[in-house]
């Protein structure tokens, strides 16, 4: 029980985890969440992110067979 509560608290802090929602008919829907992205990146990480997006903008996907 202690481990489960510690995991649940960690998930609440990162917004990551699994949520189960039941509708009026009793059907259960599972929602998976990967968590939130850090709000502020340091300068080096921001440069890496910008470079990655720039590289992806140049990618051309050829669907020919």
Secondary structure, DSSP 8 states (H G I E B T S, - for coil): -HHHHHHHHHHHHHTEEEEEEE-TTS-EEEEEEE----S---HHHHHHHHHHHHHHHT-------
